[in-house]
Amino acid sequence: MPLPYTEKILIERIRRRARPGTQVRQGIGDDCAVIRLPRGQEALVTTDFSLEGVHFRREWHPPDSVGHRCLTRGLSDIAAMGGDPIAAFLSLAAPRDLPQFWINRFFDGLLGLANESRITLAGGDIAESPAGVLADIVVLGSVARGQAILRSGAHMGDLIYVTGELGLSSAVLQKLLAKERVPAHLPKYARHFYPSARIDVARFLREKKIATAMIDTSDGLSTDLAHICEESHVGAEIEAAAIPCAPLGKQPVDLRFALHGGEDYELIFTAPNASRIPDRILGVRVSRIGHIVRGNRIRLKLGNGRLQPLSPRGWQHFS
């Protein structure tokens, strides 16, 4: 059944479901939201598109997965700065013939993650799309003044770490492209369909003043590490054997997925050589994969000790 609700009714239904927040003085219902920032905090603001045919396909991704992934994109950017998310804003455009149940389930995924993350959907916009579904998420967060973890803080001699495991989302995407059956509810595929942002781990790194630079792996290790190196004016060497390749069934994913695959939403961070970094932070695996060097090149150390250039080959629009 196509969308039976008008824009006004749909907004009111979403408003009733949205979690109230202590820092959101006024959310859905006015021309603007009114947000209180904690004393001594700076605002973090990020925005990310989720476009049908680019970031998801309706025949592959259940609607609650699309909503969940949409919000995760924004939450992960806040995590990458060491911040705490406060509120989200969603602009959603949908074709007229989109079934109402799809919209309902989309918000099940988005609002479920919002409640779990203790943030408020505080506003946005709804419009009719002439073609596919377009969702733009804006997430507002905060961080203590001067304590945001930037990409530009890495120094020569710093060690490079990554949280969790890499390559699962990209490996699942390849299965989908190959027309393999990939049930979204199976645990081994969960981090593709229902990824998690590392908010708590990032907060730990900020509070303990561990990370000198940080970024999330939304576009892939090779591309995102290159962003740190570019902003910090340094190079890097990483070890192939140290990269934590995610398991997919009984075998780990191919190294190329871990190097270049995106949408894992893990954290890459650098820390001084003298820092003691635990193997796990809040239950999440942490792996040392390399170190920062002079220059502007990134090189990959193979098992035989040979170093080869590592070019950014992760996701990039228009490439």
N, C-alpha and C positions, 0 to 999 in steps of 0.2 A: 504494500500500500504506500503510495507516495506521501510526501509530507502533508499531514492534515492540519498542522498547527500554523497559525500566522506567526510572524516575527514576535509580536507582543506577547502572545500566549507562551511561545517557546522560551522567551527570556524570563517570564515569570516562573515557569516550571524550573528553569535552571537556578533562578534566584532562591527558590525554596530549598533546593538541594545543596547550595554552596555553604561551606562551613564558615561560620562567623570567626573573626580573628580579633585578638585584643589590640593589635596595632592598626587595624582597619576601622577607622571611625565611621566611614560611610562607604559601602561597596556598591553592588549593583542597584540601580534605581535612580541615580542622578547622572548629570552630564560628565562628571569626573568622580573618581574615587578620592577619598580623603584618608591619607595614611600618616600615622605617627611614626617617626624614626626615633629609636632610642637615643638618649643623650650621649654625645661623644661618638656617634656612628656616622659613617658615610654611606650613601646610597650606591648600590650596584644595580645596573639595569641591563638586561640582555633581551634579544629578540631572535626568534628562529622560525622559519617556515617549515611546514610539513605539507608537501604537495603530492597529490595523487599522481601516480605514474613516475614520480621521482624518488620520494621517500617511502612510499608504500603503494600497494595495489590491493584493491578491495577483494580480489579473488585469492589473495595470499594471506592478508592480515585481517583477523577479526576486528570489528569496530572498536572493542574495548582496548585491544592492543594498539590501535592507531591513536586513541586518546591518551593512553599511558605513555607511549613513545613520544608523542607531541610534548607533553609536559616534562618528560625526562630530559629532553634536549635543553630546555631552559634551566632546569635545576642543576644539570651538570656544569653549565657555564658558571653558575653561582658558586658551585663547589670548587671549580678550578681557581677561583679567586680567594678561597678560604672563607667565603661568606655564609651567612644564614639567610635562607629564603623567607620572604614575608608574604608576598601576594603575587598572583598570576592574573594576566589579562589575555583573553582569547578573542581573536577575530576569526570568525568561521564563515566561509562561503560554501554553499551546498547547492547542487543542481535541484531543480523543482521535483524531479522524479525520484530523488533519493528516498528510500523507505524511512518512515519515522523510527522504526525499531533500530536502524543503523545509527541515527542521531542519539537515541536513548542509550545505546550500548557504548557509543563513543564517550559520552559523558560519564557512564559507569566507570570506564577506565581512567579518564582524566580526573574526575572528582574523587575516585577511590585513592589514587596516588596523592592528590592534594591533601586529603584527610590524613593519610598515612604520614605525609611529610609535614603536617601541621601548618599548612599555608591556606590562604583564602583565595578563591576565584573572585576577584573584586570588580570585574568589569570586562568590557570588550565590545564586540560588534557581531552582528549576524546579517548576512546578505545572501542573495540568490546568485549562484554562479552559472554562467552559460555552459560550462563544461564540468570537469571533475571537482572533487573536494579540495579546498584550500584552507589550511589552518595556520594562523600566525600566532605564536605564543610569545608573550612578553612576561618576564619574571622580574620582580623587584626584590632585591635582597639588601642586606646591610653588613657592614664590617667595621670594626673599631677603626677610628681615624688613623690613617697612615699604616694600617696593617694588612691591606689587601696584598695577596701574593701575586706578583706580576710575572709576565713572561721574561722580563728584562733583567732579572736578578741573578742569573747564573754566572759563576766566576770560574776561571781556569783552575782545574784541580777538583772542582765539585764532583761528587758522584751522582749518577743518574739512576733513578728508581722508577718502578711502575707498580701500580696496585693490581691485584686480581690476576686475570688471565686474558690473553689477547687472541683475537682471530675468530671467535665463535660466530659473531653476528655475520661477518663476511662469508664464512664457510656455509652458514645456513642460507644466505642469499644465493650462493652458487647452486645449492641444491634446488632452490625454488626456480632459478633460471633454467635449470636442467629438467624442470617439470617433475621433480621427485616429490613424493608426498611427505610433507613436513607438518605434522599435527602441532598446533601452537600450544596445546596443553601438556605436552611431554616435557618433563623437567630438563632434559638434555638440550632442549631448544629455547629454554626460558629466557636467557639473556639476549636473545634476538627479539623476541616478541614482547617481553616485559622487563626491559633493562632497568637497572637501579643507578642513580647518581650517588657518588661517594661523598655525600654531604658531611657525615659524621667523621670520616677519616680526614677529610680536608680541614675540618674544624680542629681536630687533634693536631694536625701539622702546623696550623696557624697558632694555636694556643701554646704549643711547646716550642714555637719559633724554630722549627726544623727546616722547612722548605725555603730555599732561596729563590726559586722560580717554579712555576707550575702551569699545567695546561691539561685539558681532558682529551681523551682519545676519540673524539667524535669523527675525525677525518682519517685516522690511522697513525700508527707510531711514526712511520717515516716522515709524514707530512707535519704532524704536530710537534715532533722533536725539532724539525727544521724551523718551526715558528719560534721556539725558545732560542735556538741558536741565532736566528736572524735578529731578534729583539735584544739579545744579550751580547751580540757581536763576538760570538765564540764558535768553536767547532765541537764535535763530539766523536767518540769512538764507542761502539756498543758491541757486545759479544753475542753471536748467534746462539751459542749454547745456553746463554743466561736468559734468553727471552722466554717468558712463561706462555707457552702455546696452550690454548684451552683444549680440554678433552671434548671429543665429539664421538660418543659411543665409547669404544674400548681404545681408540687411538687419538693422539693429539692432532689438532688441525695442522695443515701444512704451514711451514714457516712463512710463506709469502702472505698468507692471510693475517698472521700475527704482525708482520712488518707493515703491511699496506692496507689492511682492512679497517674500516671505521665502524662507528656506532657501537663500540664496546663500552664507552663512557667510563673508562678507568682513568686514573690520574697518572701523568708523568710528572715527576718532580726532581729537582736537584737539591743536594744538601752538602754542606762542607764535609771534607774527608774525615775530619775528627768526630763527626756526629755518630752516635750509636743509634742505628735504626733497627727496630725489632723486625723479626721475620713476619710478624702479623701485627696489625693495628686494628683493634676492635673486631678481631676475628677475620679480617681481610688480609690475604697474602700480600706481602711486599717483597719485590725482587730487585736486587741491584743488577743493572744490565750494562753499565758502562761508566764513562767519566767524560768530563768536559775538558777540551784541549784548546790550544791557541789556533788561530786561523778561522776559517769559515766553512770547512768541509765536514761532512758526516761520513764516517767510514764504519763498515761492518767487519768484525773480526770473525773469520771462519774457523772451523775446527782444526785446520792444519796451521793456524797461526797467521795465515795471509789476510791482509787488509784489503778490502775492496770498497770503492765509493758506494754510498747509499743515497740514491736520489729520492726525493719526495714522490711517491707514487700512490698516495692515498686519494681520497675523494676530493675533487675540485670541480666546481661548476664551470661549464663552458670549455673544459679541456677535452 
